[in-house]
């Protein structure tokens, strides 16, 4: 009795956790690729990892999904069900994707042009996915325990690399010096690029690792890890959680009684491709390529580096106040990335691509991919509004905040958001609650590159996002 009263005074916030498998069937449609592909096997399992919170008055939940992205309709459906089944406000529910490019397609809308058979595969998986996300949420709320919160910040050097480069001829190219096929995928899964003609990267990656350690009284710990890096280390035709899976399994083997959760950050322009690898790295990359990525050496290396950040900070993380839950959302209007003057030519290029006539275009490799993507964006934007409206979500557990971003945010904007944030402790949660677009900053917009020409949003969006997210975070910080 005395112990119960003691912990009742010490612990105000409660936290729950659950993990549910969301691995698709072999033969299901893959997501994260430029053209239609089907899963040829499973390298490792995918999960929905749910972390729930309850302060006695309000509830909230974050679900990290081993997916490239999740369709807006599917996200909305899952969040509505979680709200109803778990008694939590829908704006306090954040579904965020790890962005593995070796996962299933989780958007029925993206399958619109597919065959009847492939549409059914996608529809069936999406239905099962929503059921399992809701199951994870229910289990997480059923496992609530008094908890204390601790945080640490580290730096993981050498694993994240900005993939857009300024060339010596003045042009800007995404992933220069790599072999690409007509589907927009690298011919080797772990390429070692040719640096001929490369001058410098457009940005320096943000190598910050943010860690939130949650000690649950009478239960296992939960450790959330936030880092910015595309999960593109593994085979594009077999299912894998990529490096986030290795991060979580490594931490869980090294630390007793802990569940690890990866939260993707501002990764829009950041990938794992090291343009100057050591001889040792060249050897394990060569093995990956010889085995079509099945050895997963690069994914394992990245996961281990991030796990090392967790291990060296886990015992010394500083306690952070967690006395209340606050949350909110803000609609932000961003200018559309239009180019109607070149519509007719873009329509011609898009048609050639749709008909498989790539050889008639005067480009190859990544130049071809970028050229076609630009044309498809111009065609897509012709009928689009002048402004797109996006919902940004924020959630705070006391002095620790999460910002849900509805797309793939670039390094530049990620840094701007952090600089303006009223919270010292903040995790940016990319690809949250919606499937959207790239969010490049003004520097990238002016320079160009693959991500920029595919993005729905135009010049000046970065400052609008910075101010909008600052206002949102300030609003929840001042919530009583």
C-alpha positions in Angstrom: 0.0 0.0 0.0 2.8 2.4 0.9 4.6 1.6 -2.3 1.4 2.3 -4.4 1.0 5.7 -2.7 4.7 6.5 -3.2 4.5 5.9 -7.0 1.2 7.7 -7.2 3.0 10.8 -6.0 6.1 10.3 -8.2 4.4 9.3 -11.4 1.7 11.4 -13.0 1.9 10.4 -16.7 1.2 6.8 -17.8 2.6 5.2 -20.9 1.7 2.0 -22.8 3.4 0.1 -25.6 2.5 -2.6 -28.1 4.0 -4.1 -31.3 1.9 -5.8 -34.0 3.2 -7.4 -37.2 2.2 -5.7 -40.5 4.3 -7.8 -42.9 2.5 -8.3 -46.2 2.2 -11.5 -48.2 4.8 -12.5 -50.8 3.4 -11.2 -54.1 1.8 -8.1 -52.7 2.4 -4.8 -54.4 5.5 -2.9 -53.2 5.6 0.8 -52.3 8.5 3.2 -52.5 9.4 2.4 -56.1 8.9 4.3 -59.3 7.0 1.6 -61.2 4.8 -1.4 -60.3 6.7 -4.2 -58.5 5.6 -7.2 -56.4 7.3 -8.6 -53.3 9.4 -11.6 -54.1 10.2 -12.5 -50.5 10.5 -11.3 -46.9 14.0 -10.4 -45.5 12.6 -9.3 -42.1 9.3 -8.4 -40.5 7.5 -5.1 -40.5 5.7 -3.7 -37.4 3.3 -1.1 -36.1 4.8 0.1 -32.8 2.3 2.0 -30.7 3.2 4.3 -27.8 0.3 5.6 -25.8 0.0 8.3 -23.1 -2.5 9.2 -20.5 -2.2 12.0 -17.9 -5.5 11.2 -16.2 -7.4 13.8 -18.2 -6.2 13.5 -21.8 -4.9 10.7 -23.9 -2.6 10.6 -27.0 -0.8 8.0 -29.1 2.0 7.8 -31.6 2.2 4.7 -33.9 5.4 4.2 -35.9 4.8 2.2 -39.0 7.4 0.2 -41.1 6.0 1.7 -44.3 7.3 4.0 -47.0 4.0 6.0 -46.6 0.4 5.4 -45.9 -2.5 6.8 -48.0 -4.5 9.7 -46.6 -7.8 7.7 -46.8 -6.2 4.8 -44.9 -4.7 7.1 -42.3 -8.0 8.9 -41.7 -9.8 5.6 -41.4 -7.3 4.2 -38.9 -7.3 7.4 -36.8 -11.1 7.6 -36.7 -11.3 4.0 -35.5 -8.6 4.5 -32.9 -10.5 7.6 -31.6 -13.7 5.6 -31.3 -12.3 2.4 -29.9 -9.8 3.9 -27.5 -11.5 7.2 -26.4 -8.8 9.5 -27.6 -9.3 12.8 -29.6 -8.5 12.2 -33.2 -6.1 15.2 -33.2 -4.1 13.4 -30.5 -3.4 10.4 -32.8 -0.2 10.5 -34.9 0.6 7.7 -37.4 4.1 8.2 -38.7 6.1 6.1 -41.2 9.7 5.0 -41.0 9.9 5.4 -44.8 11.3 2.0 -45.7 11.4 1.6 -49.5 11.2 -2.1 -49.1 7.7 -2.2 -47.8 4.2 -2.7 -49.3 2.0 -0.1 -51.0 -0.3 1.2 -48.4 -2.5 3.5 -50.4 -5.5 2.3 -52.5 -5.5 5.7 -54.3 -2.0 5.0 -55.6 -3.3 1.8 -57.2 -5.9 3.5 -59.3 -4.2 2.7 -62.7 -3.3 -0.9 -61.7 -5.0 -4.0 -63.0 -8.1 -5.4 -61.2 -5.9 -8.1 -59.6 -3.3 -5.7 -58.3 -5.9 -3.3 -57.0 -7.4 -6.1 -55.0 -4.0 -7.0 -53.5 -3.5 -3.4 -52.4 -7.1 -3.1 -51.1 -6.9 -6.3 -49.1 -3.5 -5.3 -47.6 -4.8 -1.8 -46.7 -7.8 -3.3 -44.9 -5.6 -5.7 -42.9 -3.2 -2.9 -42.1 -5.9 -0.6 -40.7 -7.1 -3.5 -38.5 -3.6 -4.2 -37.2 -2.9 -0.5 -36.5 -6.1 -0.3 -34.4 -5.1 -3.5 -32.6 -1.7 -2.0 -31.8 -3.4 1.1 -30.4 -5.9 -0.9 -28.3 -3.1 -3.0 -26.8 -1.0 0.0 -26.1 -3.8 1.7 -24.1 -4.5 -1.6 -22.3 -0.9 -1.6 -21.1 -0.7 1.8 -19.5 1.7 2.1 -16.6 3.0 5.0 -14.5 6.1 6.4 -16.3 9.0 8.8 -16.0 10.7 10.4 -19.1 14.3 11.0 -19.9 16.0 12.5 -22.9 19.4 12.7 -24.5 20.9 14.2 -27.7 23.8 12.7 -29.7 25.4 12.8 -33.1 25.6 9.9 -35.5 28.4 10.8 -38.0 29.1 9.4 -41.4 25.8 7.5 -42.2 23.6 10.3 -43.6 24.5 12.1 -46.8 22.7 14.8 -48.6 21.9 13.4 -52.1 21.6 16.6 -54.1 24.9 18.0 -55.5 26.1 21.1 -57.3 28.1 20.0 -60.3 31.3 21.7 -61.7 29.3 22.7 -64.7 26.9 24.7 -62.5 24.0 22.2 -62.7 22.3 20.6 -59.7 21.9 16.8 -59.8 20.3 14.3 -57.4 22.6 11.2 -56.8 25.0 12.0 -59.7 27.4 9.3 -61.0 25.1 6.4 -60.3 23.7 3.7 -62.7 19.9 3.9 -62.9 17.4 1.8 -64.8 14.3 3.1 -66.6 12.1 2.5 -63.5 14.1 5.0 -61.5 15.8 2.4 -59.2 19.6 2.1 -58.9 20.9 -0.9 -60.8 22.8 -1.9 -57.6 21.1 -1.6 -54.2 24.2 -0.1 -52.5 26.0 1.9 -55.2 29.4 3.5 -55.0 29.0 6.6 -57.1 31.4 8.1 -59.6 32.4 11.6 -58.3 33.5 12.9 -61.7 32.1 16.4 -62.2 30.8 16.7 -58.6 31.7 19.9 -56.8 29.9 19.8 -53.4 26.6 18.7 -51.7 23.9 21.3 -51.6 23.6 21.0 -47.8 25.3 19.5 -44.8 23.1 16.8 -43.2 21.8 17.2 -39.7 23.3 14.3 -37.8 21.4 14.8 -34.6 20.0 11.7 -32.8 17.2 12.6 -30.4 16.4 10.0 -27.8 13.4 9.7 -25.5 13.7 7.0 -22.8 10.5 6.1 -21.0 10.7 4.1 -17.8 7.4 2.3 -17.0 6.8 1.3 -13.4 6.4 -2.5 -13.4 6.9 -2.9 -17.2 9.4 -2.7 -20.0 11.0 0.6 -21.0 10.2 2.3 -24.3 13.0 4.1 -26.2 12.1 6.4 -29.1 14.9 7.3 -31.5 14.7 10.2 -34.0 17.0 10.6 -36.9 16.9 11.9 -40.5 17.8 9.4 -43.2 16.0 7.7 -46.1 15.5 4.0 -45.4 16.8 2.9 -48.8 19.6 0.4 -47.9 17.9 -2.9 -48.8 16.4 -4.8 -51.7 13.5 -3.1 -53.5 11.9 -6.4 -54.4 11.9 -8.0 -51.0 10.2 -6.9 -47.8 12.4 -5.3 -45.1 12.2 -2.7 -42.4 15.6 -1.5 -43.6 17.9 0.2 -41.0 15.1 1.1 -38.5 14.5 -2.6 -38.1 18.2 -3.3 -37.3 18.3 -0.3 -35.0 15.4 -1.6 -32.9 16.6 -5.2 -32.8 20.1 -4.1 -31.8 18.9 -1.9 -29.0 16.5 -4.5 -27.7 19.3 -7.2 -27.7 21.8 -4.9 -25.9 19.5 -3.4 -23.2 17.3 -5.6 -21.0 13.6 -5.0 -21.0 13.3 -2.3 -23.6 11.2 -1.7 -26.7 12.8 0.5 -29.3 10.8 2.7 -31.7 12.2 4.6 -34.7 10.8 8.0 -35.6 11.8 9.3 -39.0 12.9 13.0 -39.1 13.7 15.6 -41.8 14.9 13.0 -44.4 13.6 14.5 -47.7 17.0 15.1 -49.2 19.2 12.7 -47.1 20.2 9.2 -48.1 22.7 6.5 -47.0 24.9 6.7 -50.1 28.5 7.4 -49.1 30.4 8.9 -52.0 33.8 8.3 -50.4 33.5 4.9 -48.6 36.5 3.3 -46.8 37.9 0.1 -48.2 36.1 -1.9 -45.6 32.8 -0.3 -46.5 33.4 -1.0 -50.2 33.9 -4.7 -49.3 30.5 -5.0 -47.6 28.7 -2.9 -50.2 30.1 -5.2 -52.8 28.7 -8.2 -50.9 25.3 -6.5 -50.7 25.3 -5.9 -54.4 26.4 -9.4 -55.2 23.5 -10.8 -53.1 21.0 -8.2 -54.4 20.8 -6.6 -51.0 19.8 -9.7 -49.1 22.9 -9.5 -46.9 21.7 -6.1 -45.7 25.2 -5.0 -44.6 24.5 -1.3 -45.2 21.2 -1.4 -43.3 22.9 -3.3 -40.5 25.8 -0.7 -40.3 23.4 2.3 -40.1 21.3 0.5 -37.5 24.3 -0.2 -35.4 25.7 3.3 -35.6 22.3 4.7 -34.4 22.1 2.0 -31.7 25.5 3.0 -30.5 24.1 6.5 -29.9 21.4 5.0 -27.8 23.7 2.7 -25.8 26.2 5.4 -24.8 23.4 7.8 -23.6 20.8 5.4 -22.2 22.0 5.4 -18.6 22.8 9.1 -18.5 19.7 10.6 -20.1 18.4 13.6 -18.2 14.9 13.6 -16.8 12.3 15.8 -18.5 9.1 17.0 -17.0 6.1 15.1 -18.2 3.1 16.3 -16.2 0.5 16.9 -18.9 -0.5 16.0 -22.4 -1.2 18.8 -24.9 -1.8 18.6 -28.6 -3.2 20.4 -31.7 -3.1 20.8 -35.4 -2.7 23.7 -37.8 -3.7 24.0 -41.4 -1.0 25.7 -43.5 -1.6 27.0 -47.1 1.5 26.5 -49.3 1.9 27.8 -52.9 1.6 25.2 -55.7 4.7 24.4 -57.7 3.2 25.2 -61.2 4.7 25.6 -64.6 1.8 26.0 -67.0 3.9 27.6 -69.7 5.6 24.2 -70.4 2.4 22.1 -70.2 2.3 20.9 -73.8 5.9 19.7 -73.9 5.4 18.1 -70.4 2.3 16.3 -71.7 4.3 14.9 -74.6 7.1 13.6 -72.3 4.7 12.1 -69.8 2.9 10.3 -72.6 6.2 8.9 -74.0 7.0 7.6 -70.5 3.6 6.1 -70.0 4.0 4.2 -73.3 7.5 2.9 -72.3 9.2 4.9 -75.0 12.1 6.2 -72.8 14.6 5.7 -75.6 13.1 8.6 -77.6 14.1 11.1 -74.8 17.6 12.5 -74.9 18.5 11.4 -71.4 19.4 8.4 -69.4 19.9 7.4 -65.8 19.0 9.9 -63.1 18.7 12.7 -65.7 15.9 10.7 -67.4 14.2 10.1 -64.1 14.3 13.8 -63.1 13.2 14.9 -66.6 10.2 12.6 -66.6 9.3 13.4 -63.0 9.4 17.2 -63.8 7.1 16.6 -66.8 4.6 14.5 -64.7 4.6 17.2 -62.0 3.8 20.0 -64.6 0.9 17.9 -66.0 -0.4 17.1 -62.5 -0.2 20.7 -61.4 -2.1 22.0 -64.4 -5.5 21.4 -62.8 -4.3 21.9 -59.2 -5.2 24.9 -57.0 -2.8 27.8 -56.5 -2.4 26.8 -52.9 -2.3 23.4 -51.2 -3.6 23.1 -47.6 -1.7 20.8 -45.3 -2.4 19.8 -41.7 0.6 19.8 -39.3 0.1 18.0 -36.0 1.8 18.7 -32.7 1.8 16.7 -29.4 3.6 17.3 -26.2 4.2 15.2 -23.2 5.1 17.8 -20.7 8.3 19.5 -21.9 8.9 17.0 -24.7 7.2 17.7 -28.1 6.5 15.8 -31.3 5.8 17.7 -34.6 4.0 15.6 -37.2 4.9 16.8 -40.7 2.6 15.6 -43.6 5.4 14.8 -46.0 9.1 14.5 -46.6 10.8 17.6 -45.2 14.2 18.7 -46.3 17.2 19.4 -44.1 16.9 23.2 -44.6 13.3 23.3 -43.4 14.0 20.8 -40.5 16.7 23.2 -39.2 14.4 26.2 -39.6 11.6 24.5 -37.6 14.0 23.5 -34.8 15.5 27.0 -34.6 12.0 28.6 -34.2 10.6 26.0 -31.9 9.6 27.1 -28.3 10.5 23.5 -27.2 14.0 22.6 -26.3 13.2 18.9 -26.7 11.5 18.2 -30.1 11.2 15.3 -32.4 10.3 16.0 -36.0 8.0 13.2 -37.2 8.1 13.0 -41.0 5.4 11.5 -43.2 2.7 11.7 -40.5 -1.1 11.3 -40.8 -1.1 11.7 -44.6 0.7 10.8 -47.8 1.8 14.1 -49.3 4.9 15.5 -51.0 8.5 16.6 -50.7 8.9 19.8 -48.6 12.1 21.5 -50.0 13.4 24.8 -48.7 14.0 27.9 -50.8 17.7 27.1 -51.4 16.8 23.7 -52.9 13.8 25.2 -54.8 16.1 27.6 -56.6 18.8 25.0 -57.3 16.6 22.2 -58.6 17.1 18.4 -58.5 14.8 15.4 -58.5 12.9 16.0 -55.3 12.3 19.6 -56.1 10.8 19.0 -59.5 8.5 16.3 -58.1 7.3 18.5 -55.2 3.8 19.9 -55.1 4.9 23.0 -53.2 6.6 26.1 -54.5 9.1 28.8 -53.6 8.6 30.5 -50.2 6.9 27.5 -48.6 9.7 27.1 -46.1 9.1 30.4 -44.2 5.4 29.7 -44.1 6.0 26.2 -42.6 8.5 27.7 -40.1 6.1 30.3 -38.9 3.1 28.0 -38.9 4.8 25.2 -36.9 6.2 27.8 -34.5 2.7 29.1 -33.8 1.3 25.5 -33.4 4.0 24.5 -31.0 3.6 27.7 -29.0 -0.1 27.1 -28.8 0.2 23.7 -27.3 3.0 24.8 -25.0 0.7 27.5 -23.6 -2.3 25.0 -23.2 -3.3 24.8 -19.5 
